[in-house]
Amino acid sequence: MVLVIGIFATVFAWLYLINRKAQKVKQFNIVYVAERPSRPETTHFAYNFFAPYRKALGFLVAPGITNFWDAISDGAHAIADKIRSIYNGNEQTYLARILAFVVIVYILINGGF
């Protein structure tokens, strides 16, 4: 353990003494091979990150496609709301629906009374 601490302390002291002249670099204060970037946008890799995807697949987000999927989503929500309204927490209603289901299946299987 003493050996590990000694190696760490030696390397830390050496790096500390060598890097006395180092200055802190803030965001957008970077350089490319000692040259400033031509535009501030090029200083961050995420600037306009999805541009190639937008160029290739931009037609999928046109207003018509967006309206289509909005309509599908609204329809799914309406159907889910109707199904949710069936389950209201009243056990007597559930029992009546189960009984009606059994009677209807019995009638369909036996072809009538």
C-alpha positions in Angstrom: 0.0 0.0 0.0 2.9 2.4 0.8 4.4 1.7 -2.6 1.1 2.6 -4.4 0.8 5.8 -2.4 4.4 6.7 -3.1 4.0 6.2 -6.8 0.8 8.2 -6.8 2.4 11.0 -4.8 5.4 11.1 -7.1 3.4 11.3 -10.3 1.0 13.8 -8.8 3.9 16.1 -7.7 5.6 15.8 -11.1 2.4 16.7 -13.0 1.6 19.5 -10.5 5.0 21.1 -11.0 4.9 20.8 -14.8 1.4 22.2 -15.2 1.9 25.4 -13.3 1.5 27.5 -16.4 -1.7 25.7 -17.6 -4.7 27.9 -18.0 -8.3 26.9 -17.5 -10.2 26.5 -20.7 -13.8 27.5 -20.6 -16.6 26.5 -22.9 -16.2 27.9 -26.4 -12.6 28.9 -25.7 -11.1 26.0 -27.6 -8.7 26.0 -30.5 -8.1 23.7 -33.4 -4.3 23.2 -33.8 -3.7 26.7 -32.5 -6.3 28.3 -34.7 -9.6 29.6 -33.6 -12.7 28.0 -35.2 -14.2 29.9 -38.1 -17.7 29.9 -36.5 -18.8 29.4 -32.9 -21.2 26.6 -34.0 -18.2 24.4 -34.9 -16.9 24.4 -31.3 -19.4 21.8 -30.2 -20.0 18.4 -31.8 -23.8 18.5 -31.1 -24.4 21.6 -33.1 -26.9 20.7 -35.8 -26.4 17.0 -35.0 -29.5 15.8 -36.7 -29.1 17.7 -40.0 -28.3 14.6 -42.1 -31.3 12.8 -40.7 -33.5 15.8 -41.4 -32.2 15.9 -44.9 -32.7 12.2 -45.5 -36.0 11.6 -43.6 -37.5 15.1 -43.5 -40.4 14.2 -45.7 -41.7 12.0 -42.9 -42.3 15.0 -40.6 -44.1 17.0 -43.2 -47.4 18.5 -42.0 -49.4 15.8 -43.8 -47.6 12.9 -42.1 -47.7 14.7 -38.8 -51.4 15.3 -39.1 -51.9 11.6 -40.0 -50.1 10.3 -36.9 -51.9 12.9 -34.8 -55.2 11.5 -36.0 -54.1 7.9 -35.3 -53.1 9.0 -31.8 -56.4 10.7 -31.2 -58.3 7.7 -32.4 -56.3 5.4 -30.1 -57.0 7.7 -27.2 -60.7 7.7 -28.0 -60.8 3.9 -28.1 -58.9 3.7 -24.9 -61.3 6.1 -23.2 -64.3 4.1 -24.3 -62.7 0.9 -23.0 -61.7 2.6 -19.7 -65.3 3.7 -19.3 -66.4 0.1 -19.3 -64.4 -0.6 -16.2 -66.0 1.7 -13.7 -65.3 -0.2 -10.4 -68.9 -1.4 -9.9 -68.8 -5.2 -9.4 -72.6 -5.6 -10.1 -72.0 -4.1 -13.5 -69.1 -6.5 -14.1 -71.2 -9.5 -13.1 -74.1 -8.4 -15.4 -71.7 -8.1 -18.3 -70.2 -11.5 -17.6 -73.6 -13.1 -17.3 -74.7 -11.4 -20.6 -71.5 -12.7 -22.3 -72.2 -16.3 -21.1 -75.8 -16.1 -22.3 -74.8 -14.8 -25.7 -72.1 -17.4 -26.2 -74.5 -20.1 -25.1 -77.1 -18.9 -27.7 -74.4 -18.7 -30.4 -73.1 -22.2 -29.7 -76.4 -24.0 -29.5 -78.0 -22.0 -32.3 -80.8 -20.6 -30.2 -82.9 -21.8 -27.3 
